[in-house]
Amino acid sequence: MGFSLLAALCNLEDVDLRFLADLLEVDDSTLSQTLTVMRDAGLVQVHEESTGRRNRTWVGVTDGGRRAFNRHVEALGEIIASGT
C-alpha cells in the first residue's frame, strides 16, 4: 500500500485523510498504521488542523518521499526493460 500512497501523494498537494482513505480504498486503521511507518521513515508529513469542533488530518509527501518513489519507479522500469 505504501507505493500506492506515495503515487497518490506525488500527484496531489496535501490531502485530507478521509479523501486519501477513499481514494486508496482502505480503512482508517490500515491507512493510519501505514502513515505512521511512512512518517517515521521521513516519506510523508502528517499534520492536524482544527476546524471548528473537529480536527482534520492532512497528509503530504516529503521531498525524500518523492525521491524514494521516483527511484522505485525507475527500478521497476529497469526490471521491465530487462525482461524484453
mmCIF file of the N, C-alpha and C atoms, coordinates in Angstrom:
data_MODEL
# 
_entry.id   MODEL 
# 
loop_
_atom_site.group_PDB 
_atom_site.id 
_atom_site.type_symbol 
_atom_site.label_atom_id 
_atom_site.label_alt_id 
_atom_site.label_comp_id 
_atom_site.label_asym_id 
_atom_site.label_entity_id 
_atom_site.label_seq_id 
_atom_site.pdbx_PDB_ins_code 
_atom_site.Cartn_x 
_atom_site.Cartn_y 
_atom_site.Cartn_z 
_atom_site.occupancy 
_atom_site.B_iso_or_equiv 
_atom_site.pdbx_formal_charge 
_atom_site.auth_seq_id 
_atom_site.auth_comp_id 
_atom_site.auth_asym_id 
_atom_site.auth_atom_id 
_atom_site.pdbx_PDB_model_num 
ATOM 1   N N  . MET A 1 1  ? 0.806   -1.185 0.000   1.00 0.00 ? 1  MET A N  1 
ATOM 2   C CA . MET A 1 1  ? 0.000   0.000  0.000   1.00 0.00 ? 1  MET A CA 1 
ATOM 3   C C  . MET A 1 1  ? 0.859   1.263  0.000   1.00 0.00 ? 1  MET A C  1 
ATOM 4   N N  . GLY A 1 2  ? 2.063   1.173  0.501   1.00 0.00 ? 2  GLY A N  1 
ATOM 5   C CA . GLY A 1 2  ? 2.924   2.345  0.557   1.00 0.00 ? 2  GLY A CA 1 
ATOM 6   C C  . GLY A 1 2  ? 3.206   2.944  -0.811  1.00 0.00 ? 2  GLY A C  1 
ATOM 7   N N  . PHE A 1 3  ? 3.385   2.069  -1.817  1.00 0.00 ? 3  PHE A N  1 
ATOM 8   C CA . PHE A 1 3  ? 3.653   2.547  -3.168  1.00 0.00 ? 3  PHE A CA 1 
ATOM 9   C C  . PHE A 1 3  ? 2.447   3.318  -3.709  1.00 0.00 ? 3  PHE A C  1 
ATOM 10  N N  . SER A 1 4  ? 1.251   2.785  -3.519  1.00 0.00 ? 4  SER A N  1 
ATOM 11  C CA . SER A 1 4  ? 0.031   3.461  -3.971  1.00 0.00 ? 4  SER A CA 1 
ATOM 12  C C  . SER A 1 4  ? -0.157  4.790  -3.254  1.00 0.00 ? 4  SER A C  1 
ATOM 13  N N  . LEU A 1 5  ? 0.151   4.796  -1.981  1.00 0.00 ? 5  LEU A N  1 
ATOM 14  C CA . LEU A 1 5  ? 0.008   6.019  -1.199  1.00 0.00 ? 5  LEU A CA 1 
ATOM 15  C C  . LEU A 1 5  ? 0.951   7.100  -1.717  1.00 0.00 ? 5  LEU A C  1 
ATOM 16  N N  . LEU A 1 6  ? 2.204   6.749  -1.949  1.00 0.00 ? 6  LEU A N  1 
ATOM 17  C CA . LEU A 1 6  ? 3.153   7.726  -2.477  1.00 0.00 ? 6  LEU A CA 1 
ATOM 18  C C  . LEU A 1 6  ? 2.768   8.168  -3.886  1.00 0.00 ? 6  LEU A C  1 
ATOM 19  N N  . ALA A 1 7  ? 2.275   7.236  -4.694  1.00 0.00 ? 7  ALA A N  1 
ATOM 20  C CA . ALA A 1 7  ? 1.844   7.594  -6.052  1.00 0.00 ? 7  ALA A CA 1 
ATOM 21  C C  . ALA A 1 7  ? 0.740   8.640  -5.999  1.00 0.00 ? 7  ALA A C  1 
ATOM 22  N N  . ALA A 1 8  ? -0.201  8.458  -5.102  1.00 0.00 ? 8  ALA A N  1 
ATOM 23  C CA . ALA A 1 8  ? -1.296  9.425  -4.965  1.00 0.00 ? 8  ALA A CA 1 
ATOM 24  C C  . ALA A 1 8  ? -0.771  10.771 -4.482  1.00 0.00 ? 8  ALA A C  1 
ATOM 25  N N  . LEU A 1 9  ? 0.078   10.746 -3.476  1.00 0.00 ? 9  LEU A N  1 
ATOM 26  C CA . LEU A 1 9  ? 0.565   11.993 -2.894  1.00 0.00 ? 9  LEU A CA 1 
ATOM 27  C C  . LEU A 1 9  ? 1.504   12.755 -3.815  1.00 0.00 ? 9  LEU A C  1 
ATOM 28  N N  . CYS A 1 10 ? 2.243   12.051 -4.669  1.00 0.00 ? 10 CYS A N  1 
ATOM 29  C CA . CYS A 1 10 ? 3.158   12.731 -5.578  1.00 0.00 ? 10 CYS A CA 1 
ATOM 30  C C  . CYS A 1 10 ? 2.406   13.561 -6.609  1.00 0.00 ? 10 CYS A C  1 
ATOM 31  N N  . ASN A 1 11 ? 1.153   13.246 -6.823  1.00 0.00 ? 11 ASN A N  1 
ATOM 32  C CA . ASN A 1 11 ? 0.360   13.962 -7.811  1.00 0.00 ? 11 ASN A CA 1 
ATOM 33  C C  . ASN A 1 11 ? -0.626  14.947 -7.201  1.00 0.00 ? 11 ASN A C  1 
ATOM 34  N N  . LEU A 1 12 ? -0.596  15.086 -5.888  1.00 0.00 ? 12 LEU A N  1 
ATOM 35  C CA . LEU A 1 12 ? -1.539  15.954 -5.194  1.00 0.00 ? 12 LEU A CA 1 
ATOM 36  C C  . LEU A 1 12 ? -0.802  16.831 -4.183  1.00 0.00 ? 12 LEU A C  1 
ATOM 37  N N  . GLU A 1 13 ? -1.420  17.929 -3.832  1.00 0.00 ? 13 GLU A N  1 
ATOM 38  C CA . GLU A 1 13 ? -0.929  18.718 -2.700  1.00 0.00 ? 13 GLU A CA 1 
ATOM 39  C C  . GLU A 1 13 ? -1.336  17.980 -1.434  1.00 0.00 ? 13 GLU A C  1 
ATOM 40  N N  . ASP A 1 14 ? -1.174  18.585 -0.284  1.00 0.00 ? 14 ASP A N  1 
ATOM 41  C CA . ASP A 1 14 ? -1.629  17.956 0.948   1.00 0.00 ? 14 ASP A CA 1 
ATOM 42  C C  . ASP A 1 14 ? -3.100  17.564 0.797   1.00 0.00 ? 14 ASP A C  1 
ATOM 43  N N  . VAL A 1 15 ? -3.420  16.364 1.240   1.00 0.00 ? 15 VAL A N  1 
ATOM 44  C CA . VAL A 1 15 ? -4.789  15.876 1.107   1.00 0.00 ? 15 VAL A CA 1 
ATOM 45  C C  . VAL A 1 15 ? -5.352  15.489 2.462   1.00 0.00 ? 15 VAL A C  1 
ATOM 46  N N  . ASP A 1 16 ? -6.641  15.590 2.566   1.00 0.00 ? 16 ASP A N  1 
ATOM 47  C CA . ASP A 1 16 ? -7.376  15.205 3.760   1.00 0.00 ? 16 ASP A CA 1 
ATOM 48  C C  . ASP A 1 16 ? -7.307  13.684 3.917   1.00 0.00 ? 16 ASP A C  1 
ATOM 49  N N  . LEU A 1 17 ? -7.135  13.244 5.154   1.00 0.00 ? 17 LEU A N  1 
ATOM 50  C CA . LEU A 1 17 ? -7.028  11.819 5.447   1.00 0.00 ? 17 LEU A CA 1 
ATOM 51  C C  . LEU A 1 17 ? -8.229  11.050 4.919   1.00 0.00 ? 17 LEU A C  1 
ATOM 52  N N  . ARG A 1 18 ? -9.418  11.570 5.084   1.00 0.00 ? 18 ARG A N  1 
ATOM 53  C CA . ARG A 1 18 ? -10.650 10.901 4.628   1.00 0.00 ? 18 ARG A CA 1 
ATOM 54  C C  . ARG A 1 18 ? -10.622 10.728 3.107   1.00 0.00 ? 18 ARG A C  1 
ATOM 55  N N  . PHE A 1 19 ? -10.220 11.780 2.376   1.00 0.00 ? 19 PHE A N  1 
ATOM 56  C CA . PHE A 1 19 ? -10.120 11.704 0.924   1.00 0.00 ? 19 PHE A CA 1 
ATOM 57  C C  . PHE A 1 19 ? -9.119  10.632 0.520   1.00 0.00 ? 19 PHE A C  1 
ATOM 58  N N  . LEU A 1 20 ? -7.997  10.588 1.211   1.00 0.00 ? 20 LEU A N  1 
ATOM 59  C CA . LEU A 1 20 ? -6.945  9.624  0.893   1.00 0.00 ? 20 LEU A CA 1 
ATOM 60  C C  . LEU A 1 20 ? -7.416  8.193  1.144   1.00 0.00 ? 20 LEU A C  1 
ATOM 61  N N  . ALA A 1 21 ? -8.104  7.969  2.239   1.00 0.00 ? 21 ALA A N  1 
ATOM 62  C CA . ALA A 1 21 ? -8.625  6.626  2.540   1.00 0.00 ? 21 ALA A CA 1 
ATOM 63  C C  . ALA A 1 21 ? -9.614  6.187  1.463   1.00 0.00 ? 21 ALA A C  1 
ATOM 64  N N  . ASP A 1 22 ? -10.486 7.092  1.047   1.00 0.00 ? 22 ASP A N  1 
ATOM 65  C CA . ASP A 1 22 ? -11.448 6.767  -0.009  1.00 0.00 ? 22 ASP A CA 1 
ATOM 66  C C  . ASP A 1 22 ? -10.746 6.499  -1.330  1.00 0.00 ? 22 ASP A C  1 
ATOM 67  N N  . LEU A 1 23 ? -9.763  7.321  -1.666  1.00 0.00 ? 23 LEU A N  1 
ATOM 68  C CA . LEU A 1 23 ? -9.029  7.172  -2.915  1.00 0.00 ? 23 LEU A CA 1 
ATOM 69  C C  . LEU A 1 23 ? -8.319  5.821  -2.983  1.00 0.00 ? 23 LEU A C  1 
ATOM 70  N N  . LEU A 1 24 ? -7.693  5.432  -1.884  1.00 0.00 ? 24 LEU A N  1 
ATOM 71  C CA . LEU A 1 24 ? -6.929  4.187  -1.836  1.00 0.00 ? 24 LEU A CA 1 
ATOM 72  C C  . LEU A 1 24 ? -7.786  2.970  -1.492  1.00 0.00 ? 24 LEU A C  1 
ATOM 73  N N  . GLU A 1 25 ? -9.047  3.234  -1.139  1.00 0.00 ? 25 GLU A N  1 
ATOM 74  C CA . GLU A 1 25 ? -9.991  2.172  -0.774  1.00 0.00 ? 25 GLU A CA 1 
ATOM 75  C C  . GLU A 1 25 ? -9.474  1.304  0.364   1.00 0.00 ? 25 GLU A C  1 
ATOM 76  N N  . VAL A 1 26 ? -9.050  1.988  1.446   1.00 0.00 ? 26 VAL A N  1 
ATOM 77  C CA . VAL A 1 26 ? -8.575  1.296  2.643   1.00 0.00 ? 26 VAL A CA 1 
ATOM 78  C C  . VAL A 1 26 ? -9.305  1.846  3.858   1.00 0.00 ? 26 VAL A C  1 
ATOM 79  N N  . ASP A 1 27 ? -9.311  1.058  4.921   1.00 0.00 ? 27 ASP A N  1 
ATOM 80  C CA . ASP A 1 27 ? -9.952  1.540  6.140   1.00 0.00 ? 27 ASP A CA 1 
ATOM 81  C C  . ASP A 1 27 ? -9.002  2.471  6.895   1.00 0.00 ? 27 ASP A C  1 
ATOM 82  N N  . ASP A 1 28 ? -9.569  3.223  7.815   1.00 0.00 ? 28 ASP A N  1 
ATOM 83  C CA . ASP A 1 28 ? -8.803  4.216  8.558   1.00 0.00 ? 28 ASP A CA 1 
ATOM 84  C C  . ASP A 1 28 ? -7.638  3.601  9.329   1.00 0.00 ? 28 ASP A C  1 
ATOM 85  N N  . SER A 1 29 ? -7.859  2.424  9.904   1.00 0.00 ? 29 SER A N  1 
ATOM 86  C CA . SER A 1 29 ? -6.828  1.782  10.711  1.00 0.00 ? 29 SER A CA 1 
ATOM 87  C C  . SER A 1 29 ? -5.614  1.413  9.858   1.00 0.00 ? 29 SER A C  1 
ATOM 88  N N  . THR A 1 30 ? -5.855  0.809  8.712   1.00 0.00 ? 30 THR A N  1 
ATOM 89  C CA . THR A 1 30 ? -4.766  0.423  7.816   1.00 0.00 ? 30 THR A CA 1 
ATOM 90  C C  . THR A 1 30 ? -4.001  1.647  7.342   1.00 0.00 ? 30 THR A C  1 
ATOM 91  N N  . LEU A 1 31 ? -4.738  2.679  6.954   1.00 0.00 ? 31 LEU A N  1 
ATOM 92  C CA . LEU A 1 31 ? -4.088  3.910  6.488   1.00 0.00 ? 31 LEU A CA 1 
ATOM 93  C C  . LEU A 1 31 ? -3.285  4.551  7.604   1.00 0.00 ? 31 LEU A C  1 
ATOM 94  N N  . SER A 1 32 ? -3.847  4.605  8.790   1.00 0.00 ? 32 SER A N  1 
ATOM 95  C CA . SER A 1 32 ? -3.160  5.213  9.927   1.00 0.00 ? 32 SER A CA 1 
ATOM 96  C C  . SER A 1 32 ? -1.859  4.482  10.244  1.00 0.00 ? 32 SER A C  1 
ATOM 97  N N  . GLN A 1 33 ? -1.898  3.165  10.257  1.00 0.00 ? 33 GLN A N  1 
ATOM 98  C CA . GLN A 1 33 ? -0.696  2.377  10.533  1.00 0.00 ? 33 GLN A CA 1 
ATOM 99  C C  . GLN A 1 33 ? 0.371   2.607  9.468   1.00 0.00 ? 33 GLN A C  1 
ATOM 100 N N  . THR A 1 34 ? -0.046  2.618  8.209   1.00 0.00 ? 34 THR A N  1 
ATOM 101 C CA . THR A 1 34 ? 0.900   2.830  7.115   1.00 0.00 ? 34 THR A CA 1 
ATOM 102 C C  . THR A 1 34 ? 1.500   4.225  7.185   1.00 0.00 ? 34 THR A C  1 
ATOM 103 N N  . LEU A 1 35 ? 0.662   5.221  7.464   1.00 0.00 ? 35 LEU A N  1 
ATOM 104 C CA . LEU A 1 35 ? 1.154   6.596  7.561   1.00 0.00 ? 35 LEU A CA 1 
ATOM 105 C C  . LEU A 1 35 ? 2.150   6.760  8.696   1.00 0.00 ? 35 LEU A C  1 
ATOM 106 N N  . THR A 1 36 ? 1.922   6.077  9.809   1.00 0.00 ? 36 THR A N  1 
ATOM 107 C CA . THR A 1 36 ? 2.845   6.165  10.941  1.00 0.00 ? 36 THR A CA 1 
ATOM 108 C C  . THR A 1 36 ? 4.223   5.645  10.546  1.00 0.00 ? 36 THR A C  1 
ATOM 109 N N  . VAL A 1 37 ? 4.258   4.506  9.880   1.00 0.00 ? 37 VAL A N  1 
ATOM 110 C CA . VAL A 1 37 ? 5.532   3.927  9.441   1.00 0.00 ? 37 VAL A CA 1 
ATOM 111 C C  . VAL A 1 37 ? 6.207   4.850  8.429   1.00 0.00 ? 37 VAL A C  1 
ATOM 112 N N  . MET A 1 38 ? 5.426   5.364  7.481   1.00 0.00 ? 38 MET A N  1 
ATOM 113 C CA . MET A 1 38 ? 5.997   6.212  6.433   1.00 0.00 ? 38 MET A CA 1 
ATOM 114 C C  . MET A 1 38 ? 6.428   7.572  6.977   1.00 0.00 ? 38 MET A C  1 
ATOM 115 N N  . ARG A 1 39 ? 5.693   8.084  7.951   1.00 0.00 ? 39 ARG A N  1 
ATOM 116 C CA . ARG A 1 39 ? 6.093   9.343  8.590   1.00 0.00 ? 39 ARG A CA 1 
ATOM 117 C C  . ARG A 1 39 ? 7.396   9.154  9.342   1.00 0.00 ? 39 ARG A C  1 
ATOM 118 N N  . ASP A 1 40 ? 7.495   8.071  10.089  1.00 0.00 ? 40 ASP A N  1 
ATOM 119 C CA . ASP A 1 40 ? 8.717   7.786  10.847  1.00 0.00 ? 40 ASP A CA 1 
ATOM 120 C C  . ASP A 1 40 ? 9.921   7.599  9.928   1.00 0.00 ? 40 ASP A C  1 
ATOM 121 N N  . ALA A 1 41 ? 9.673   7.140  8.698   1.00 0.00 ? 41 ALA A N  1 
ATOM 122 C CA . ALA A 1 41 ? 10.750  6.954  7.719   1.00 0.00 ? 41 ALA A CA 1 
ATOM 123 C C  . ALA A 1 41 ? 11.048  8.239  6.957   1.00 0.00 ? 41 ALA A C  1 
ATOM 124 N N  . GLY A 1 42 ? 10.276  9.299  7.211   1.00 0.00 ? 42 GLY A N  1 
ATOM 125 C CA . GLY A 1 42 ? 10.513  10.579 6.561   1.00 0.00 ? 42 GLY A CA 1 
ATOM 126 C C  . GLY A 1 42 ? 9.938   10.689 5.155   1.00 0.00 ? 42 GLY A C  1 
ATOM 127 N N  . LEU A 1 43 ? 9.015   9.800  4.811   1.00 0.00 ? 43 LEU A N  1 
ATOM 128 C CA . LEU A 1 43 ? 8.456   9.795  3.459   1.00 0.00 ? 43 LEU A CA 1 
ATOM 129 C C  . LEU A 1 43 ? 7.227   10.692 3.312   1.00 0.00 ? 43 LEU A C  1 
ATOM 130 N N  . VAL A 1 44 ? 6.479   10.845 4.398   1.00 0.00 ? 44 VAL A N  1 
ATOM 131 C CA . VAL A 1 44 ? 5.283   11.691 4.375   1.00 0.00 ? 44 VAL A CA 1 
ATOM 132 C C  . VAL A 1 44 ? 5.279   12.593 5.596   1.00 0.00 ? 44 VAL A C  1 
ATOM 133 N N  . GLN A 1 45 ? 4.492   13.649 5.495   1.00 0.00 ? 45 GLN A N  1 
ATOM 134 C CA . GLN A 1 45 ? 4.268   14.510 6.652   1.00 0.00 ? 45 GLN A CA 1 
ATOM 135 C C  . GLN A 1 45 ? 2.775   14.491 6.955   1.00 0.00 ? 45 GLN A C  1 
ATOM 136 N N  . VAL A 1 46 ? 2.468   14.493 8.227   1.00 0.00 ? 46 VAL A N  1 
ATOM 137 C CA . VAL A 1 46 ? 1.082   14.442 8.680   1.00 0.00 ? 46 VAL A CA 1 
ATOM 138 C C  . VAL A 1 46 ? 0.886   15.582 9.657   1.00 0.00 ? 46 VAL A C  1 
ATOM 139 N N  . HIS A 1 47 ? -0.157  16.361 9.449   1.00 0.00 ? 47 HIS A N  1 
ATOM 140 C CA . HIS A 1 47 ? -0.447  17.424 10.411  1.00 0.00 ? 47 HIS A CA 1 
ATOM 141 C C  . HIS A 1 47 ? -1.951  17.583 10.569  1.00 0.00 ? 47 HIS A C  1 
ATOM 142 N N  . GLU A 1 48 ? -2.333  18.038 11.747  1.00 0.00 ? 48 GLU A N  1 
ATOM 143 C CA . GLU A 1 48 ? -3.750  18.235 12.057  1.00 0.00 ? 48 GLU A CA 1 
ATOM 144 C C  . GLU A 1 48 ? -4.079  19.710 12.054  1.00 0.00 ? 48 GLU A C  1 
ATOM 145 N N  . GLU A 1 49 ? -5.301  19.982 11.677  1.00 0.00 ? 49 GLU A N  1 
ATOM 146 C CA . GLU A 1 49 ? -5.802  21.349 11.636  1.00 0.00 ? 49 GLU A CA 1 
ATOM 147 C C  . GLU A 1 49 ? -7.170  21.368 12.312  1.00 0.00 ? 49 GLU A C  1 
ATOM 148 N N  . SER A 1 50 ? -7.354  22.282 13.211  1.00 0.00 ? 50 SER A N  1 
ATOM 149 C CA . SER A 1 50 ? -8.630  22.396 13.900  1.00 0.00 ? 50 SER A CA 1 
ATOM 150 C C  . SER A 1 50 ? -9.596  23.221 13.056  1.00 0.00 ? 50 SER A C  1 
ATOM 151 N N  . THR A 1 51 ? -10.750 22.628 12.776  1.00 0.00 ? 51 THR A N  1 
ATOM 152 C CA . THR A 1 51 ? -11.787 23.337 12.024  1.00 0.00 ? 51 THR A CA 1 
ATOM 153 C C  . THR A 1 51 ? -13.072 23.263 12.832  1.00 0.00 ? 51 THR A C  1 
ATOM 154 N N  . GLY A 1 52 ? -13.305 24.301 13.599  1.00 0.00 ? 52 GLY A N  1 
ATOM 155 C CA . GLY A 1 52 ? -14.490 24.288 14.449  1.00 0.00 ? 52 GLY A CA 1 
ATOM 156 C C  . GLY A 1 52 ? -14.333 23.279 15.563  1.00 0.00 ? 52 GLY A C  1 
ATOM 157 N N  . ARG A 1 53 ? -15.280 22.372 15.646  1.00 0.00 ? 53 ARG A N  1 
ATOM 158 C CA . ARG A 1 53 ? -15.263 21.374 16.717  1.00 0.00 ? 53 ARG A CA 1 
ATOM 159 C C  . ARG A 1 53 ? -14.549 20.084 16.344  1.00 0.00 ? 53 ARG A C  1 
ATOM 160 N N  . ARG A 1 54 ? -14.065 19.999 15.154  1.00 0.00 ? 54 ARG A N  1 
ATOM 161 C CA . ARG A 1 54 ? -13.371 18.764 14.780  1.00 0.00 ? 54 ARG A CA 1 
ATOM 162 C C  . ARG A 1 54 ? -12.002 19.062 14.188  1.00 0.00 ? 54 ARG A C  1 
ATOM 163 N N  . ASN A 1 55 ? -11.170 18.065 14.242  1.00 0.00 ? 55 ASN A N  1 
ATOM 164 C CA . ASN A 1 55 ? -9.836  18.182 13.657  1.00 0.00 ? 55 ASN A CA 1 
ATOM 165 C C  . ASN A 1 55 ? -9.821  17.469 12.310  1.00 0.00 ? 55 ASN A C  1 
ATOM 166 N N  . ARG A 1 56 ? -9.091  18.029 11.380  1.00 0.00 ? 56 ARG A N  1 
ATOM 167 C CA . ARG A 1 56 ? -8.865  17.373 10.089  1.00 0.00 ? 56 ARG A CA 1 
ATOM 168 C C  . ARG A 1 56 ? -7.388  17.038 10.005  1.00 0.00 ? 56 ARG A C  1 
ATOM 169 N N  . THR A 1 57 ? -7.106  15.871 9.496   1.00 0.00 ? 57 THR A N  1 
ATOM 170 C CA . THR A 1 57 ? -5.729  15.429 9.333   1.00 0.00 ? 57 THR A CA 1 
ATOM 171 C C  . THR A 1 57 ? -5.355  15.544 7.872   1.00 0.00 ? 57 THR A C  1 
ATOM 172 N N  . TRP A 1 58 ? -4.213  16.174 7.630   1.00 0.00 ? 58 TRP A N  1 
ATOM 173 C CA . TRP A 1 58 ? -3.716  16.386 6.279   1.00 0.00 ? 58 TRP A CA 1 
ATOM 174 C C  . TRP A 1 58 ? -2.432  15.602 6.083   1.00 0.00 ? 58 TRP A C  1 
ATOM 175 N N  . VAL A 1 59 ? -2.252  15.085 4.886   1.00 0.00 ? 59 VAL A N  1 
ATOM 176 C CA . VAL A 1 59 ? -1.089  14.266 4.576   1.00 0.00 ? 59 VAL A CA 1 
ATOM 177 C C  . VAL A 1 59 ? -0.443  14.800 3.305   1.00 0.00 ? 59 VAL A C  1 
ATOM 178 N N  . GLY A 1 60 ? 0.882   14.860 3.303   1.00 0.00 ? 60 GLY A N  1 
ATOM 179 C CA . GLY A 1 60 ? 1.623   15.291 2.124   1.00 0.00 ? 60 GLY A CA 1 
ATOM 180 C C  . GLY A 1 60 ? 2.906   14.494 1.996   1.00 0.00 ? 60 GLY A C  1 
ATOM 181 N N  . VAL A 1 61 ? 3.435   14.460 0.806   1.00 0.00 ? 61 VAL A N  1 
ATOM 182 C CA . VAL A 1 61 ? 4.694   13.748 0.561   1.00 0.00 ? 61 VAL A CA 1 
ATOM 183 C C  . VAL A 1 61 ? 5.858   14.695 0.855   1.00 0.00 ? 61 VAL A C  1 
ATOM 184 N N  . THR A 1 62 ? 6.921   14.161 1.421   1.00 0.00 ? 62 THR A N  1 
ATOM 185 C CA . THR A 1 62 ? 8.128   14.953 1.657   1.00 0.00 ? 62 THR A CA 1 
ATOM 186 C C  . THR A 1 62 ? 9.013   14.878 0.417   1.00 0.00 ? 62 THR A C  1 
ATOM 187 N N  . ASP A 1 63 ? 10.034  15.706 0.374   1.00 0.00 ? 63 ASP A N  1 
ATOM 188 C CA . ASP A 1 63 ? 10.989  15.633 -0.734  1.00 0.00 ? 63 ASP A CA 1 
ATOM 189 C C  . ASP A 1 63 ? 11.652  14.253 -0.768  1.00 0.00 ? 63 ASP A C  1 
ATOM 190 N N  . GLY A 1 64 ? 11.965  13.734 0.405   1.00 0.00 ? 64 GLY A N  1 
ATOM 191 C CA . GLY A 1 64 ? 12.557  12.397 0.482   1.00 0.00 ? 64 GLY A CA 1 
ATOM 192 C C  . GLY A 1 64 ? 11.606  11.319 -0.007  1.00 0.00 ? 64 GLY A C  1 
ATOM 193 N N  . GLY A 1 65 ? 10.338  11.469 0.300   1.00 0.00 ? 65 GLY A N  1 
ATOM 194 C CA . GLY A 1 65 ? 9.332   10.527 -0.174  1.00 0.00 ? 65 GLY A CA 1 
ATOM 195 C C  . GLY A 1 65 ? 9.182   10.576 -1.681  1.00 0.00 ? 65 GLY A C  1 
ATOM 196 N N  . ARG A 1 66 ? 9.230   11.774 -2.234  1.00 0.00 ? 66 ARG A N  1 
ATOM 197 C CA . ARG A 1 66 ? 9.138   11.939 -3.692  1.00 0.00 ? 66 ARG A CA 1 
ATOM 198 C C  . ARG A 1 66 ? 10.358  11.286 -4.370  1.00 0.00 ? 66 ARG A C  1 
ATOM 199 N N  . ARG A 1 67 ? 11.541  11.493 -3.803  1.00 0.00 ? 67 ARG A N  1 
ATOM 200 C CA . ARG A 1 67 ? 12.749  10.887 -4.369  1.00 0.00 ? 67 ARG A CA 1 
ATOM 201 C C  . ARG A 1 67 ? 12.687  9.357  -4.285  1.00 0.00 ? 67 ARG A C  1 
ATOM 202 N N  . ALA A 1 68 ? 12.237  8.845  -3.142  1.00 0.00 ? 68 ALA A N  1 
ATOM 203 C CA . ALA A 1 68 ? 12.135  7.391  -2.978  1.00 0.00 ? 68 ALA A CA 1 
ATOM 204 C C  . ALA A 1 68 ? 11.143  6.799  -3.976  1.00 0.00 ? 68 ALA A C  1 
ATOM 205 N N  . PHE A 1 69 ? 10.014  7.468  -4.175  1.00 0.00 ? 69 PHE A N  1 
ATOM 206 C CA . PHE A 1 69 ? 9.025   6.996  -5.134  1.00 0.00 ? 69 PHE A CA 1 
ATOM 207 C C  . PHE A 1 69 ? 9.611   6.982  -6.543  1.00 0.00 ? 69 PHE A C  1 
ATOM 208 N N  . ASN A 1 70 ? 10.288  8.062  -6.920  1.00 0.00 ? 70 ASN A N  1 
ATOM 209 C CA . ASN A 1 70 ? 10.870  8.140  -8.259  1.00 0.00 ? 70 ASN A CA 1 
ATOM 210 C C  . ASN A 1 70 ? 11.935  7.069  -8.479  1.00 0.00 ? 70 ASN A C  1 
ATOM 211 N N  . ARG A 1 71 ? 12.742  6.792  -7.451  1.00 0.00 ? 71 ARG A N  1 
ATOM 212 C CA . ARG A 1 71 ? 13.748  5.726  -7.561  1.00 0.00 ? 71 ARG A CA 1 
ATOM 213 C C  . ARG A 1 71 ? 13.070  4.368  -7.759  1.00 0.00 ? 71 ARG A C  1 
ATOM 214 N N  . HIS A 1 72 ? 11.978  4.155  -7.052  1.00 0.00 ? 72 HIS A N  1 
ATOM 215 C CA . HIS A 1 72 ? 11.247  2.898  -7.160  1.00 0.00 ? 72 HIS A CA 1 
ATOM 216 C C  . HIS A 1 72 ? 10.666  2.732  -8.571  1.00 0.00 ? 72 HIS A C  1 
ATOM 217 N N  . VAL A 1 73 ? 10.089  3.803  -9.102  1.00 0.00 ? 73 VAL A N  1 
ATOM 218 C CA . VAL A 1 73 ? 9.536   3.759  -10.459 1.00 0.00 ? 73 VAL A CA 1 
ATOM 219 C C  . VAL A 1 73 ? 10.647  3.465  -11.470 1.00 0.00 ? 73 VAL A C  1 
ATOM 220 N N  . GLU A 1 74 ? 11.799  4.094  -11.300 1.00 0.00 ? 74 GLU A N  1 
ATOM 221 C CA . GLU A 1 74 ? 12.931  3.837  -12.196 1.00 0.00 ? 74 GLU A CA 1 
ATOM 222 C C  . GLU A 1 74 ? 13.384  2.377  -12.107 1.00 0.00 ? 74 GLU A C  1 
ATOM 223 N N  . ALA A 1 75 ? 13.441  1.842  -10.898 1.00 0.00 ? 75 ALA A N  1 
ATOM 224 C CA . ALA A 1 75 ? 13.845  0.442  -10.720 1.00 0.00 ? 75 ALA A CA 1 
ATOM 225 C C  . ALA A 1 75 ? 12.837  -0.494 -11.389 1.00 0.00 ? 75 ALA A C  1 
ATOM 226 N N  . LEU A 1 76 ? 11.563  -0.196 -11.259 1.00 0.00 ? 76 LEU A N  1 
ATOM 227 C CA . LEU A 1 76 ? 10.545  -1.019 -11.929 1.00 0.00 ? 76 LEU A CA 1 
ATOM 228 C C  . LEU A 1 76 ? 10.713  -0.952 -13.450 1.00 0.00 ? 76 LEU A C  1 
ATOM 229 N N  . GLY A 1 77 ? 11.004  0.224  -13.961 1.00 0.00 ? 77 GLY A N  1 
ATOM 230 C CA . GLY A 1 77 ? 11.248  0.380  -15.393 1.00 0.00 ? 77 GLY A CA 1 
ATOM 231 C C  . GLY A 1 77 ? 12.414  -0.448 -15.862 1.00 0.00 ? 77 GLY A C  1 
ATOM 232 N N  . GLU A 1 78 ? 13.478  -0.479 -15.059 1.00 0.00 ? 78 GLU A N  1 
ATOM 233 C CA . GLU A 1 78 ? 14.653  -1.274 -15.416 1.00 0.00 ? 78 GLU A CA 1 
ATOM 234 C C  . GLU A 1 78 ? 14.335  -2.771 -15.390 1.00 0.00 ? 78 GLU A C  1 
ATOM 235 N N  . ILE A 1 79 ? 13.553  -3.184 -14.425 1.00 0.00 ? 79 ILE A N  1 
ATOM 236 C CA . ILE A 1 79 ? 13.153  -4.590 -14.344 1.00 0.00 ? 79 ILE A CA 1 
ATOM 237 C C  . ILE A 1 79 ? 12.328  -4.958 -15.575 1.00 0.00 ? 79 ILE A C  1 
ATOM 238 N N  . ILE A 1 80 ? 11.404  -4.112 -15.933 1.00 0.00 ? 80 ILE A N  1 
ATOM 239 C CA . ILE A 1 80 ? 10.558  -4.375 -17.107 1.00 0.00 ? 80 ILE A CA 1 
ATOM 240 C C  . ILE A 1 80 ? 11.417  -4.415 -18.379 1.00 0.00 ? 80 ILE A C  1 
ATOM 241 N N  . ALA A 1 81 ? 12.319  -3.455 -18.508 1.00 0.00 ? 81 ALA A N  1 
ATOM 242 C CA . ALA A 1 81 ? 13.161  -3.389 -19.699 1.00 0.00 ? 81 ALA A CA 1 
ATOM 243 C C  . ALA A 1 81 ? 14.085  -4.607 -19.804 1.00 0.00 ? 81 ALA A C  1 
ATOM 244 N N  . SER A 1 82 ? 14.533  -5.120 -18.703 1.00 0.00 ? 82 SER A N  1 
ATOM 245 C CA . SER A 1 82 ? 15.455  -6.271 -18.741 1.00 0.00 ? 82 SER A CA 1 
ATOM 246 C C  . SER A 1 82 ? 14.739  -7.557 -19.133 1.00 0.00 ? 82 SER A C  1 
ATOM 247 N N  . GLY A 1 83 ? 13.445  -7.568 -19.048 1.00 0.00 ? 83 GLY A N  1 
ATOM 248 C CA . GLY A 1 83 ? 12.684  -8.759 -19.386 1.00 0.00 ? 83 GLY A CA 1 
ATOM 249 C C  . GLY A 1 83 ? 12.305  -8.852 -20.838 1.00 0.00 ? 83 GLY A C  1 
ATOM 250 N N  . THR A 1 84 ? 12.628  -7.827 -21.610 1.00 0.00 ? 84 THR A N  1 
ATOM 251 C CA . THR A 1 84 ? 12.242  -7.856 -23.031 1.00 0.00 ? 84 THR A CA 1 
ATOM 252 C C  . THR A 1 84 ? 13.415  -8.125 -23.926 1.00 0.00 ? 84 THR A C  1 
# 
